[in-house]
Amino acid sequence: MAPSPEPNSVGGGAKRTVKVPSKDPKKKEEDLSEEDLQLKQNVELYVEMVQDPNPELQKVALESMRREIRAATSSMTSVPKPLKFLRPHYGTLKAFHEEMVDSDLNICSQKCLADILSVLALTMSAEGERESLRYRLMGSEGDIGSWGHAYVRNLSGEIARVYMKRKLEEAPNDDLMELVQQIVAFHMKHNAEAEAVDLLIDVEEFDLLLEHVDSTNFKRTCLYLTSAAKYLRDPDDFLVLDIAYRIYMKYEEYPNALQIALFLDNMEYVKLVFTSCRDLLRKKQFCYVIARHGIIFELDAEMVADDDEREALQDIVNNTKLSEGYLTLAQDIEVMEAKTPEDVYKAHLLDRRASIGATADSARQNLAATFVNAFVNAGFGQDKLMTVPSYAKWISKHKEHGKTSAAASLGMILLWDVDSGLAQIDKYFYSNDNHVIAGALLGIGIVNCGIKNDCDPALALIDDYLDKEEPSIRIGAIIGLGMAYAGSQNEQLRGRLSLIMHDAKATLDVICFAALSLGMIFVGSCNDEVAQLIIFALTDRGEAEFGEAVTRFLPLGLGLLYLGRQKKVRATAEDSKAFSEKIRKYCDMTLLSCAYAGTGNVLKVQDLLDQCGEHLEKSEIHQGPAVLGLAMVAMSEEIGLEMEIRSLEHVLQYGEQNIRRAVPLALGLLCISNPKVNVMGTLSRLSHDTDSEVAMAAVISLGLIGAGTNNGRIAGMLRNLSSYYYKDPSLLFCVRIAQGLVYMGKGLLTLSPFHSERFLLSPTALAGIVTFLHACLDIKSIILGKYHYVLYFLVLAMRPRMMMTVDEDLKPISVPVRVGQAVDVVGQAGRPKTITGFQTHSTPVLLAAGERAELATEKYIPLSPILEGFIILKENPDYREERERGDTHMG
């Protein structure tokens, strides 16, 4: 039989007694272990010896005290025991140190005691006193890391606060900078690059990093720099990225240096990457990245000496092989067969009454079918409406301006295939219908979108039509040039379009589209001459003209000139004060949202929210662009994006009706080609709103968030909406457009303006999306009116969402890759996995929003660290097939 438990033991159902800590110091000493009691007595003895007048005894005591503190080991959650036992004597030691300083004797002991007081202040200093730093500056030089990471981290925080205080007082900071040097060296040596960078950002001495990075830590350092830049104010964000660029160049990490050069929009830096790199194959990879970014870039003899090599590289930059690569992807995935609008509508899944209404033959529904056909078969070169012998019959089913969009849709089907596209569009120029000719001009612009050709075929074919009297033809020619030369900063076009802007006989819509095309061509350039042209056009307009829907394209054209340029917009913003009251606020909001697009600037978000929060007696059109501006500014990084989605929920709840109409469009921009479930739910709810314009915007935005994804859930929602709205031709038209967007390119395309793992934002792509969204602010007058071809501006953002691997001769090759959700590895130690939940596929593969790819074989070495778009693979000279097969077997 087991013995009964003792009364105070645990278990056996006996009552447990809890030992209450005693407040009696003698009792506390009795509770200490012999080892701890000995340490406490030693520490007290050292404190007495420090105050002894004998310098030798002082020195021995201080050395012993320092040795005990440094040797102390403890968990991260408790104070080291020597510091705990020294805490009651902190005031005594401080007072004695003051006496030592006043006596000016025994400098060595003074510094040693200051070191110990600095460490003690880590746990004893009062809030805001910053005594740890004060005693550190009095203490001995160097050897800062021997006191541990917690001490160094605390010092960093105190330095940052003292630095700011001194900066405001204009006091010198030399002593702090000496300490900063030591701390940064310590952090960089101990894999704490993030803390070193944070300190240098606080004290505004970014250049010090260049002295401390080495081949073992520069990648982690630069990764943190580029990530931190998103959260810094202007100009610190650019300074930080500039340091990252210089570090990458120092260690010949040219692909990463190029990414930063493009982010900074610094063409001199881009050229320096080309001139510094001697490997032709790597230069070809650089050209693919530049082509994806959508900017015009001319290679010269300094960058590539050999003429043939330079021509081959320029072809890549000019995107001449984009169509070929896209069709290779389509053939590999077996989606080449043309789809019809009926394949997209899936009307057979609807009830009979809705099915008949949804497929009714009317001019508006035929126009919707044209757009759906254009989006779904974009770039495939074949369809069942426009590339067949009976195309004329299909065009004739449209009314007047509808024929413009119908003819232009051929450009979408032949997208990026310039030679074949121009040949097939040519037949429309012989038409007797001006609207068909206008569509042909627009189609030429669409075919050439994102493709540069030394012969400038678009300008050669369109130029003569710019001076025609017929407004529809002039508009087709103007928009065609705007699309074909977006981002080119072509001076010849500035001259031609300037004449139209000054033409007294030109109609208002011609002037507005000319301003918009100038904004497209000179996007982000801050071109003062173009700005003055548009400002003159705005000041020259009468009050009545600003009631027209298309006048919104005048301030938008001006805003596009400053896209992402932040403070450079200030002078033009001042000029806007001279505008008519009716357009001035619209212009201000457009300029603000464009200038800070993609920056994540919190202060500008607050300014825009203030505008959205105003409850005005009459509806103000400037609040629409303010809502869009919220999305434009916050779209660049994930945290800001999620916060903005929540903010828009509040705006939707408390805003006026004109604000509610813009909220779905802002949500569509935030999640473009990225169908987030919460946003999908919000838009689904709004698509049944009692206000028809809110419902239209929500339907269009469902198409935007699902663009190119073939998302089954959104497709189902839109099918149900087509049944719900089968009696409302306007809303049914919007549903059709959304359906076409969801199945865009049969699921091979994306509208996201971001690329390179969301680091780079293509200015031309964003310009196209923003133009479409501004048009949607007045859907009834523009999209449902006679300017529906504004939908084609989305082509500026359309790009294949693929990863295609090519060999050294740029021929497609198939290799295994892992595709999974991207993981943020900034600041993580070691070599963390960059993707999770991956699946292994063979290239080419499609990449969805938030996905990342990595090579699943060691046979090849990719020439870009970011596996998106076209990736050149180089054979690995150290590869052993047997070893890889063995590794695979073991896995």
N, C-alpha and C positions, 0 to 999 in steps of 0.2 A: 504494500500500500504506500502511495506517495505521501511524503511529509506535507503537512499543511503549510501554506505560505506564511511568511513573516508579515506582520501588520503593515510594514512600509514598503514591501516589495511589490513589483508590478505583476499583475495576473492573479489568478485564483479568486477573482471577484472582490479582493480586499480593497479598501478605500486607499486611494493614492494621495500622498502628501506632496504639495508643490513647494519647492525651495524658493523663498522670496529673497532677492539680493539685499544684502545689508547695506545701510547707508553709513555705517560706522567704518571710518578708514582703517582702524585696527582690524576689524572683522574682515574687510576687503583683503588686507595683506595676508590674513590667515587662509583666504580662499585661493591665493596664488600658488602655483606650483613652485617647487624649490628653484627650478631654473629661472622662472619669471621673477621670483623674489630676489634672486641674486642679480638679475639684470637691472631691476628697479633700484636696488641699493647701489650698484655700480654707477648708474646714470646720476643718481643724487650726489654721489661722491664726485663725479666729473664736474657737476655744476658748481660744487663748493671749490674744487681745485681751479676751475676757470677763473674764479674771483680772487684767487690767491695773488698777492703782489709779486710772487716769484715767477718770472717769465718762463722759466723752464717747466715749472709745474703747469702753467697755463697751456703751454705747447703740448705737453704730454696728454692733458685732459681733453684738449680740443681734438687731437689726433685720435684718441681712444673713442671719443664721442662720434666722430665722423666715421670711424671704422665700424662701430656698432650699427649706425643708421644704414650704411651702405650694404652691410652684410645681412641686414634684416630681410627675411623672406616672409611673405604673407599672401593671402588670397586677394583677389581684386576687390573684395567686398569689405575689407577691414583695414584699419590703420596699422602700419607696422608697429610692433611693441615698443621699440626705442622711442619713436615719436609719441606714442601714447603716454609713456612715462615722463617724457620731457614737457608735455603740454602744461602741467602746473607751474613749470619754471620759465615759461615763455616771457612773462613780464620781467622777471628777474634778469634774464639774459639780455633782454632789450635794453634795460636800464644800464646794465654793466657795459654793453657795447657803446652806448652814448658817452659814458665816462671815458672809455678807451679812445674814442674819436676826439673828445675834447682834450685829452692829455697828449694826443699826437705821438704816443709811444707804442712800440711793438706793433708795427704795421702788419706784419705777417699774421699775428694772432687776431688782429682786427678783421682781416679778410677771411680768415678761417671761421671765426665766429659769425661773420656776416653770411657766409655760405650756409652754416647750420641754421641760422635764423630764417634764411630764405626758404629752406626746406620746411622748417617748422610752420612758417606762415601759410603753407599749403593747406593746413588744417586749422590754424588758429587766427589768421588775419580776418579782421572785420570786413563786412561787405563794402566794397568800393574803395578800401584802403590801398590795395595793390602793393602790400608790403613785401610779398615774395619777389617782385621785380625790383623794388627799392633796395632791398638787401643784396639781391643778385648783382646789381650795378656797383655796390660797395665791395663785393667779394672778389675772390681770386679769378683770374682770367682762365678761360678754357675749362676743360674737364666737366662740361655741363651735363653730358649724358650719363655720367656715373651715378647720378641721383635718381635715374629711372624715367620711364615714359610719362608717368602721371605728372611728375614735376615739370618736365619740359612742356607738356601740353598746357599746363596751367600758366606757365610763363608766356606761352604764345598768346593766350587770351588776354593777359594783362598788357602785353606789348601792344596789341591791336588797339586797346582802349586808350592807352597813354599816347600812342602815336596820333590818334585822331584829335585828342585834346591839345597836344602840342601843335598840331597842324593848324588848328583854329586860332591858337595863340601866336602862330608864326615863330615858334621856338625851335631850336636845332634838335635834330634827332640822331646825331652821329653815334652816340653811345648805344642807342637802341639798335642801330644798323649793325654794329659789331656783334651784338647778341643774336640778331636775326641770322647773321652768317653762320654762327655756331649751331643754332637750332636747325636751320635748313640742312646743313651738312649732316647733323645727327639723324634727322628724319629720313633723308635720302639714303643713308647708310643702312637704316633699319626698316626698309620697305614701307615707310609711312609717307609715300609721295603726296598723297592727298592732303595731309596735314601741312606739309611744306608749302604746297601750292596755296592753300588757304591763308597761311601766314603772309606769304608774299603778295597775295591779292589785298590783304588788309593794310599792308604797309606800302603798297603801290611800287614794289621793286621787282617787277616780273623778270628783268634781265638777269637777276642773280641765278635763276634756274639754269641758264646756259653753262654756268661754271660748275654746277653740281650734278647734272645728269651724266650718266655713262651708258654703255651699251647694255647693261643689265636692267636698267630701270626707265629708259627713255620712253618705251612704249606705254607703260602704265601711266607715266607722267603725262604724256600727250593725250592719252585717252581721257584722263581726268580733266585736263585743260579744255578739251573740246566739249566735254559734257558740262563743265562749270560755266562756259561762255554763255550758255542759254539763259543763265540766271543773273548775269551781270548787266549793269547799266552801261549805256553808251558813254564814253568810248572804251571802257574797260574790256568789254566783250571782244572788240577788235584787237586790242593790245594783247590779250591772252592768246587769241588765235594766231596772232603774228609770231608770238614766242613759240607756239606749237609748230608753226610752219618752219621756223628757223632750226628748231631741234630736229625735225624730220629731215630737213635738207642736210644737216650736219652728219646724220647717220645714214644718208642715202636711201631713206624710205620715201622714194619719189611718189608712189601712188597716193600715199596719205597726204603728202605735201600738196599734191595737185588738188585733192578734195578741199583742202583748206583754202588754197589760192582761188578756187572757184567760189567758195562760200564768201570770201572777202571781195569777190569780183575784181581781183587785181590781175590784170592781163600781163603785167610785167613779171609777177610771180609765176604765172603759168608758163611764160616764155623761159624763165630761168630753170624751171623743171625740165623742159625740153633740152635746153643747152647743156645742163649739168649731166643729164642721163646719156650714156653712150650706147645703150642697147636698143637697136632698132625695134625689136619685138616688143619691148616694154613701151616704146613710144607709140606703137600701134594700139596697145591697150589704153594708153592715155587718150588717144583719139576717140576711142569708143566711149569713154567717160564724158568727154567734151560734147560728143554728138548727142548723148543721152540728156545732157544738161540743156541742150537746145539753144546754144549761143553760136554766133558767127565767129570763127577764129581762122585767121590766115597764117599758114606756116611760111616762114621765110628761110633763106639760105643759111642764116646763122643757126637756126634750130635744126635744120636737116640740110646737109650740104649737097647730097646727091639729088639731081632733078627728078629721076624716076622714083626714087624712094619718097621724095617729098610729094610727088603727085599721088602716089599710092596712099600715103597718110592723109592727104587732103580729101581724098575720096571717102575715107572713113569718117572724117570730121563732117563732111557734107551729107552724111547719112545715105549715100547712094546705094548701099547694100541692105538698107533697112527692110525694104519690101521683100527682097530675096530671103532674108533670115526669117521674117514673119511667116512667109508661105512655107518655108521648111518646117517651122514649128507646127503649122496647121496640118501639113501632110503627115507629120510624125504622130500627131494626136488624132488624125483621121477625121477632121471636121471640114474638109474642103467642099463638100456638097452644099450648094446654095440653099438658103432657107427663105421661105416666103413669109409675109406678115401673118398669114393664117397659122403657120407653124408656131409662131410666137404667141398669138392670141389664145390658141387652144380653145376655140369657141365651142367645140364639141363637148367640152366639160361643163358648159353652162347650161342652165335650163333653156327650153326651146324658145321662149319669148325673148329672153335676154340675148340669146344666140342670134336670133334674126335681127334684133335691133342693133346689136354690136357689129354686124357685118353688112349693114345697109350701105348701098352704094350712093354716097353723097360726095360733093367736092371736098368737104372738110375731112371726111373719113378717108378719102383717097389721098389727101395730103398727109394725113397721119400715117397711112400705109407707106407712103414714099419715105418718110423719115424713119419709120421702123425698119424698112428694107435697107435704107442707107446705113443705119447704125449696126444692124445685125450682120450685114455682109461687108462691112468696112474693111477695105484693103485686100479682099479676096479675089478681086478682078472679075468676078462673075456673079450674076444673080438671075432672077426669073422675071424681072420687070424692065430693067434698063439696058442690059447687055444682050438682049434678044432682038430679033428682027421686028417684033411688034412694039418696040419702045415708043414709037410716035403715037400709037393708039393709047398707051398709058398716059403720056403727057397730055393728050387732048382731053382726058378726064378731069383735068384741073382747070380752075378759073384763073385768068389773068396772072396775078402775082404768084399764085400757086404753081404756075408753070416754071417760074424762076427756081423755086426749091426743087421741083421735079427734075429739071435739067441739071441743076447743081449736084443732085444726088449721085450722078454718074461719077463725079469727082471723088465722092466718098468711097464708092465701090472700088475705084482704081487708086485709092489712097497710096501715096509714096511711090507708085509706079509711073514716073514722069513720062517716059517715052510712050508707053502704051496708052496712058491717060490722055495726053495731048492729041494723039492720033484719033482716039475715039470721040473726044469732045469736039473736035474740029467740025464735024458735020452739023452741029447746032448753029454755027456761025452763018450758015446759009439759010436759016429760017427767016420767014417773013414776020414772025412774032417777036416783038422787042423783048418780051418777058423771057422767051427762050434764050435769046442772045445774052440777056443779063445773067441767066442761069449758067450759061456756058462760061462767061467771064468769072463768075463765082466759082464754078467747078475747077477752072484752071488754078485759081488760088488754093483751093482745097487739095488738089493733087500735089502741088508743090510745097504744101505745108511741112515745115521741118526739113526740107530737102534743098540743098543749095547746088546750083549748077552754074559753071563758069560762063555759059552762053546766055544766062538770064532769060530763058524762054518765056517766063511769065510776064516780065516787063515788056518784052518784044511783042507779045500777042495782045496784051491788054492796053498798052500805052495809047494807041489811036482812039480808043473808045472813051477815054477820060474827058474828051472835049465834046462829046455828043450832047445834043440838046435834050434828048429823052432822059428824064431823071432816073428811071428804072435801070437803064443801061449804065449810066454814070455810077449809080450806087453799086451795081454788080462789079464794075471795074475797080471802084475804090476799095470795096471789101476784099475783092480778090487779091489786090496788091497788099492790103494789110495783112492778110493771112499768109501769103507766099513769102513776104519779107519781114515777118514779125521778128523783132530783136536784131535786125540787120544794121540799123542806123544808116541806111542808104541815103546819101545826100542828094542823089539824083531824084529820088522819090520825094524828098522834102520839097525840092523845087517844083515838081509837078503838082503835088497836092496843095502847096502854098497858093498857086494860081487859082485853084478851085475855092480855097478859103476866102480869097479876095474877090471872087467873081460875084458881081452884083446881081447877075441873072440866076445864079444858082438857087435852087429851092432849099428850104430849111433842112430837110432830111439829107440832102446831098452834103450840106455844110457839116452837119452833125456826124455823118459817117466818115467824112474826110478827117475831122478832128480825131475820131476814134481810131482810124487807121494810122494816123500820125503817132498817136499814143502807143499803138501796137508796135510800129516799126522802130520807135525810139524808146521802147519800154525800159524804165530804170536808168535812162541816160542823163536825166536832168538837163536836157538840151534847152538852153534859154531861148533860142530863136523859135523853136516849135512852141514853147510855153507862151511866148508873146503873141504868136499867131492865134492860139486858142483863146487867150485872155482878151485879145481884140475882138474876136468873134462873140465872146460872152458879153462884153460891154456894149457891143453894137446891136444886140438883140433888144427888141421892144418887149414890154411887160406881157403883152398878149401872147407872144411866141413861146414864152416859158410855160404856157399851159399845154403845149404839145408834148406828147410822151417821149419823142426822140431827142428832145433837148437835153435829157439826162446824159446823153453820150458826149456832150461837150465837156462838162466837168470831169466825166470819167476819163476821156482822152487826156485831159490835163493831169489827172491823178496817176495814170499809168506811167507818165514820164518820171515820176518820183517813187515808183514801186520799190519798197524796201530801203529807201534812201534816208529815212529818219529825219534828222535836223536840216537836211538840205532843202526841205520843202518850205522852210520858214518864209523866205522872201516872197515866194509865189502865194503863200497863204495870206501875207499882208496885202498883196495886190487884189485878192478876192474881195476886200472890203469895198471896192469901187463897184461891185456888181449889183444888179437889181436884188432887192430884199428877197424876192421869191426864189432866186437861185443861189444866193450867197451862202446860206446855211447848208444847202445840199452840197455845194462845192467844198465848203470847209470840212464837212464830214467825209466826203470822198477823198479829199487830199490827205486828211489825217489817217484814215483807214488804209489807204494805199501806201503812204510813206512808212507806216509802222507794221505793214503786213509781214507776218512770219517772224517778228522780233520777240513776241511774248512780253512786251513792255506793259507792266502792271499799271503804271500811272495813266497810260493812254486808254487802257481798258476801263479804268475808273472814270475818265473823262467821257468816254462813249456811253457808259452806263448812266451817267448824269443826264445825258441827252435823252436816253431812252426812258428815264424816270419822269420826265416832264409831262404833266397833264395839261395839254394845250386846248384852248377853246375850239380851235378849228384844226382840222387835219393838216399836219405839216409833212411834206414829202422828205424832209431831211432826216427824219427818224429812221426811215428804211435803210439808207446807207450806214447809219450809225449802228444798227443791229448787225448788218453784214460785217461792219468793221470789227465788232466784237469777235466774230469768228476768224476774220482775217488776221488779227493781231495774235490771237491765242492759239492758232492751229499748229504751231511749230513743235511744241513738246507735249508729252502725254499728260503731265500733271495739270498744266494750264488748260489743256483741251477738256479734261474731265470736269474741272472747275467751271469752265465756260458752259458746258452742257447743263450743269446744275443752275448756273446763273440765268440761262435762257428759260428754264422752267419758271423762275420767278418773274422774269420779264413777260412771259406768256400769260401768267396769272394776273399781273397787275397793270400791264401795259394797255395803251389805247389800241383801237382796232387796226390802225395803219401799222403799228408795231407788231401786232400779232400776225399780220400778213407776211412780215419779213422773217419772223422767228423760224419757220420751217426751212426757209432757204439757208439761214445761218447754220442750222443743224446739218443740212445737206452738205455744206462746205466743210464743216468740222469732221464729218465722217465720210467724205467722198470716197467711193469704191471701198468702203470699210463698214459693212453692215453690222453695227453694234446693236445688240438686242434691245437695250433700253431706249435708244434713239428710234429704232424701228417701231417700238410700241407707241412712243409719243406721236410719231408721224402717222401711224395707223389711226390713232384716236382723232388727230386733227384732220385727217382726210374725210371725216364725216361731219366736219364743223358746219354750223348753220351759215356762216359767212362763206360764200362760194369762192372768194379769192384766197382765203386761208386754206380751204380744201384743195384748191388747185395747186398752191405752193407746196402743200404737204405731199400731194401725189407726185409732183415733179421731183421733190426731194427724196421720195422713196426710190425713184429711178436713179438719182445721183448717188445715194449711199450704196445701192446695189449695182452700180454701173460696172459692167464687164465681169460680174461675179457668177452669173447664172443662179443667184440665190433662190432656192426653192420656196422659202417662206415668203419672201417679198413677191415672187412671181404669183404665189397663191393669193396674197392680199390684193394684188393688182387685178387678177382675174375676177375676184369677188367684187372689186370696185367697178369693173367694166359691166358687170351684171347690175350693180346698184345704180349706176349712172347711165344706163343704156338710153334713157329718154333725154338726157342733157348732153347735147353735142359738144359743148365747150369742155365740160369736165371729162367726157369720154375721150376727147382729143388729148387732154393731158395724161390720161391713163395710158393711152397708146404710146405716147412719147416715152413715158416712164418704162413701159414694157420693152420698148426698143433699146433703152439705155441699159436695162438689166442684162439683156442678152447681147450687148454690144460686142462685136467681133466674135460672136459665138463663145464668149467667155474667155477670150485670149487677151483682151485689152484692159487698161486701167485709165481712170481719169485723175489719179492722184498726182499732184504736181511735185511730190517729194520723191526722191530716189537716193541711192547710196545709203541704205538703212535709215531713211528719213533725215539724213544730215543735210542734204542739198535740196534747195527749192528752186525749181525751174521758173524763171520769171515769165517766159512766154506762156507756159502752161497755166500759171496762175492768172495771167492777164485774160486768157480765153475764158476761164471759168468765171471770173469776176464780171466780165462783160455779159455773159449769159445771165448771171444772177441779178445784175442791175436791170436787165431787160425784164426779168421775171417780177421785179417790183411793180410793174404795171403789165401783168400778163394779158389782160383783156385788150389793151391797145396795141401791144407789140407782138407777143407770141401768137395771140388769137386774132390779131389784126393783119396788116399786110407786110409786117416785117418778121414773119416767122422764120426766115432764113438766118436770123441771128442765132438760132439753134446750132448752126454749123460752126460757130466760134469755139464750140467744145472740141473741135478737131485739133486745136492747138495743144490740148492737154492729153490727147489720146496717144498712148504708147503701149507696145506689147508688154505684158507683165510676165516676162519669161527670163529664164537663165539658159543661155545657149553656149555650149563649149565648142571652141574651134581650135584646130591645130596650128602649127607655126605657119602654114600656108593659108590660114584663115578658112579652111574647109571644116564643116561641122563634123564633130566626132562625139560618140556616145560614151559617157563614163558614169559610174555610180555616184550619186550624191545623196546626202542626208538632208531632208527638208523638215524643219520643225519651227516651233514658236521661238522667237528671239528672246534671249535672256540678257538683262542688263548686268554687265560684269564690271562696271566702273568701280574702282576702289577695292575690289575683292582680291584676296591674296592668292598667290600661286597662278595656276593656269585653269581657271574655272571653265566649265562647258558653256558655250555661247548659245546653244539651242537645247530645247527640251521637247519631249513628246514627238521625236522625229520619226519619219518613215524614209526608207531608202528607195530611190527611183533612179532611172537612167535618164540622162539629159537628151533632149531639152526638157525642162520642167517649167511648170507655172508656179509663180510665187504669189500667195495671197497677202493681204495687208497683215503686217506683224510677223511675217515668216522670214526665215533666214536659211541659207543653204551653206553646206560645207562639203568638201570633197570626201568621198568615202574610199578613196584609193591613194596609195603613195606612189603610184606609177607616174603621175603627172604633178607638176607644180603650177598652181594658178598664178598668173602675173598681176592679179589684183587681190587685195585682202578682202574685198567685198564682192561676193558672188552674185551679181545681178547683171542682166542684159547679156552682152557678148563678152565671154571670158576666154582669153587665149591661154592654152595649156602648153607647158613646156615639159618635155620628157625628163624624168628624174634620173640623173646619172647613177645615183646610189641605190636605185630600186632593185629588189630581189623578189621575183614572183613567188618563190617557194616560201619565203618568210611571210609574205602577206597571206598566202593560202593557209599557212599554219596558224597565223593570228586569227583569221576568220573562223577556222575550225575550232580553235579554243574558245572564241566568243560564243 
